[in-house]
Amino acid sequence: MASARPVLEAPEISRILTRIAHEVLERNRGADDLVLLGIPTRGAHLARRVAERLVAAEPGAGPVEELVGSLDVTMHRDDLRRRPVRALGRTHVPPRGVDDRVVVLVDDVLASGRTVRAALDALSDLGRPRAVRLAVLVDRGHRQLPIRADHVGKNLPTAAEESVQVLLEEVDGQDAVVISGPGEPRPPATAPAGPADRDEPAGGAR
Amino acid sequence: MKHLLSAADLDREGALALLDVAEEMAATQAREIKKLPTLRGRTVVNLFFEDSTRTRISFEAAAKRLSADVITFSAKGSSVSKGESLKDTALTLQAMGADAVVLRHSASGAAHRLAHAGWSGVGVVNAGDGTHEHPTQALLDAFTLRRRLRERSGGDLGGALDGARVAVVGDVLHSRVARSNVLLLRTLGADVTLVAPPTLLPVGVEAWPCRTSWDLDAVLPEVDAVMVLRVQRERMGGGGFFPSAQEYTRRFGLDGRRLRLLPEHALVMHPGPMNRGLEISAEAADSPRSTIVEQVSNGVAVRMAALYLLLAGEDAA
């Protein structure tokens, strides 16, 4: 625990999400046809926060509920057989669907790219978006697939043995991004971690 | 989860986790593309030693929606009719690379035997063994009840069955559905009352975690759901369980009059296939409070969840 160091704290995370919301709007030239889909657990909360900021910045963007959803990728993962069986997250698509719209996938940590690969597959089962973009709070490198993010909160060069953990108010009771070294206990999350283990780099998945 | 043999194998947490996975599976079944890649490369064998239409088709649909390969094996026209034993059949299936076996058998305990005799390492799902258990039917009934009764618990699915009152009416003696339902509903916090003539209650029923009654009219006004069981005449041999079909219907059949004894919100359930006019009248079966068709579609989602939990993880066979 001694060398588990916070790299981002609540005010910085808040500023980053505001910036990402503005970047998304700028890139899309407004909020037309936008859908934000967060990848559970923490990506879904981040997507909602970005959507709230987006609506605040662009009042014509419409109600948050029609802008934001969640996309569970568990059943499309390529490492299901390497881990104990996982609970499923919620997939919720806003009423207008994804066909011919611009989908922004939102996740907390981008590493191997395998989660995003699974998300692209899951998305193609829901419909055919006009374009798909990717926004992440932290990009920690170690890519194993040819995938990059369009909107990055913070680039965090890390060693493969280190663990990056995103804590969010909605799940963990506080906002922070923490790096802990190899062999250390992970910082205790106040809420049950559950599927958050997905974000651990230990298995080499991310 | 290595096997699903009995509703008693599931504790409250495990049962709720399975039902939550089933909720997500049900959501995928409302989409245009219903197929998921999750069990690609896995082989599920449907091993049916006893006739069954809806359970077999339901398991087959569930496995195919998850992209597993399905081999269906029914006793008619197979080596079983040439005298092959369950053990030899199991060894054959393992040699062919089965990852899970869905077993329907006329002998109580057959699924347990297949899972624990050490013949093979495959996962086993009990799809009905004799008059013993049918856990996926109980799970789909609980799933249906939970969805329909959730408004009364403030929208919370987790505690939706706490304190719910369910009557299970009819041929409990020959019913594997009744035993699995009593066990599972109790685990989920519901109060179950069995209503049947004494001849159709099994020996030892007083040890089950439920009440029993012989008076349907007295029970109906108190319940949130009534689950009508099929009178299994094919298991009754020479008869003698009740004087006549007419008398059974008069005492234990769910007809229009009894339908009106139920509280406003109460549901009518039946695991199918129904004997219309015997244990349930057409008016009751086709009424808006009947969930009978819904139970069938929920069955696919629940079986997808069971196969997912059995086969998707690293500890799976």
Interface residues (C-beta under 8 A of the other chain):
Chain A: D72 M75 H76 L80 R81 R82 R83 P84 V85 R86 A87 L88 G89 R90 T91 D121 D125 L126 G127
Chain B: M1 A17 D20 V21 E24 M25 A27 T28 R31 E32 I33 K35 L36 P37 T38 L66 Y308 L309 A312 G313 E314 D315 A316
